[in-house]
Amino acid sequence: MVSKQEHERTETGVSPENVRFSDIVPGIKFVCWMVVFLAPLLRWINGAAVTSDQFFIQVALFSVALAGAVVLRVVHLSQR
C-alpha cells in the first residue's frame, strides 16, 4: 500500500516537506505583477470605489502587490 506522502511525491516529483520558499518565489512574483497590471483595468471596468473602505482596500492591495513585486525582483537581481 502506498502512503499519501509517497503518492504525492511520485505525482509532483517533490515532497510537500521539501518545498522551499525559493521554489515558489517565481509564482508569487508573477501574481504580484498581474495584480499591478490588472488593477487599472479592473478599476476602469468596475468604476471608482463607492466607499472609503473600498478605496482603502484597493490602494492597499495595489501597494502591497507593487512593493512585493519590486522587492522580489530586486532580491532576485542581487542574488545573481
LINWO-V160405 format. One record per backbone hydrogen bond with DSSP energy under -0.5 kcal/mol. CO is the residue of the C=O (numbers start at 0). NH is the residue of the N-H. E is the energy in kcal/mol with one decimal. If there is no record, write none. Layout:
BEGIN
{{CO,NH,E} {CO,NH,E}}
END
This chain:
BEGIN
{{2,6,-2.2} {3,7,-2.5} {4,8,-2.5} {5,9,-2.1} {6,10,-1.9} {7,11,-2.3} {8,12,-1.5} {14,17,-1.6} {15,18,-0.8} {19,22,-1.1} {19,23,-0.8} {20,23,-1.0} {20,24,-1.0} {23,27,-2.1} {24,28,-2.9} {25,29,-2.1} {26,30,-2.2} {27,31,-2.4} {28,32,-2.3} {29,33,-2.2} {30,34,-2.2} {31,35,-2.1} {32,36,-2.6} {33,37,-2.5} {34,38,-1.6} {35,39,-0.6} {37,41,-2.6} {38,42,-2.3} {39,43,-2.3} {40,44,-2.4} {41,45,-3.0} {42,46,-2.0} {50,54,-1.9} {51,55,-2.4} {52,56,-2.3} {53,57,-2.5} {54,58,-2.6} {55,59,-2.7} {56,60,-2.7} {57,61,-2.2} {58,62,-2.7} {59,63,-2.7} {60,64,-2.3} {61,65,-2.6} {62,66,-2.7} {63,67,-2.7} {64,68,-2.4} {65,69,-2.4} {66,70,-2.7} {67,71,-2.5} {68,72,-1.9} {69,73,-2.6} {70,74,-2.6} {71,75,-2.2} {72,76,-2.4} {73,77,-2.3} {74,78,-1.3} {76,79,-0.7}}
END
